[in-house]
């Protein structure tokens, strides 16, 4: 039976440098999702944001699958990740998924971007065909829970999102943002949100992107002007605030470039917000005169100051999450029981029918009515034989020993073996997934 | 009576300083309101003290060094109260400006030992020289308060320690522009003060070849402010360097005043 798993690192456990190393996007993300599915889990979703890199999955042997997933991340980090890496299984994994999606585990509790990021991660995995029923249901519920949390609590109220923190800092530098030039470099979701927040305060937005289409889309949504990436240096000279959110693996705003820019700016202050992971801005840029550079971890520091304000609402949100986790677990347990009942009926019916088919030729010519009577008798035998075991299974469903009883029944009647016989050598998790179409 | 009033005024300034510091570090709105009212009370006491002192002496309140200092202290306080009334966010600068007012006021107490200005030294230039210097120093005191706040705020922003102090201090650009305006007002006044002072000194002691320590510091302060203004206007200088220039310039002018107070003989030089 598949169990949910989450293996990963987040801003709670790992520094920015490690998250940068593990973060993936684009083709690398696709490759990682498939690698996780191939090497570790039966189902897989990969959530890679600036604050976390997490492998979500379902597997029949969760301990072994978790070990394989940990080894995979160790390999990517180039060293064993001990305390930085966490593993959640079963109910804890469901709770974690719901909490992450509801922004309860975010650097800035209640920030809205994570919902879109989880949705995107789920859809990407769905497109790749790595999402099965269990993980699919878990993510669908997680998205619904997040919406419920947002509508039933005030967790999203107040100015504690990364974008509003960026606005607040900009106001502490410039006093007033009206008429200030904000340059948005890249098209990351959080960067876009920050730019939108600043432009809503009266700042002029200039969007610099390699993809003109993306730049035009942002301009359509947030206003401002799309600018060619070739004019980057000139745009930086005219900027008051620069928000970088590209997926570049190297620094986009190098120290050398920014030194020249600062000279040309004639001492005007410049606020640089680097939301990208890996970072877009050389950390030395923050040492330049009148340049104030904040990266994702710096923003976390500010966020922590505001966290206390959200604790009360977070407690209410946690209660909603707990109710939803319990409901999901009830569904999952029923999922374990249903295929077992179907499998047992199918196995017994198969045996009785087989024997019946072998016996019938020896009984001579039988009328249709006689055949129907025998058929009913066979079904009645199956029902009577299964009545007590199925009652016991149903009764124990939801109890601690229920899962063990289901596993015993499946082992005794070789329900999993019969599925596996058609796919020799395939790992157990894959065989379990193959059960799904049969059941339906 | 005068002594009691002096002590009461000094205590009022000291309490206002403590309350403004508390308002800045703790962020309590009540402390800020209390600080403002105590400072207004200090101004009232100060005005009465100055008025009674002038009546006792029978001379204008700017005739002697201690009167100049006490006038300067009152001017700084009044200018700050006016500026902070127009911009609520600037009220926290009281934590930096009120100590300056207190410093000048206490200095005026020490300056009472300084002898009368002789008739020989009195001149038509005296009111212009003293008035320009006092008003210039009032402007520089405000610029000094803004510059200190700027340096603290900039340091917090750079070190990323965004505490409550960061939240309560005004924005960097607001402080920078306030400082620039104050220096722009103070500099021409200081220039008039220095030119008239030099002319006056030359008239009294035409043969004196040596520039006194006070004059040297006055010149250094003038050069510093001239440099800050020039670099701001011509080279677009702003920010931390401009703030530090303003702080050093103001401290030089303060040294000039201290020099006056501790001189063994009276008169301007």
Interface residues (C-beta under 8 A of the other chain):
Chain A: X169 X171 X172 X173 X174 X175 X176 X266 X267 X268 X269 X286 X289 X290 X292 X294 X298 X301 X302 X305
Chain B: X153 X157 X158 X160 X162 X163 X166 X170 X171 X172 X173 X174 X235 X236 X237 X238 X239 X240 X241
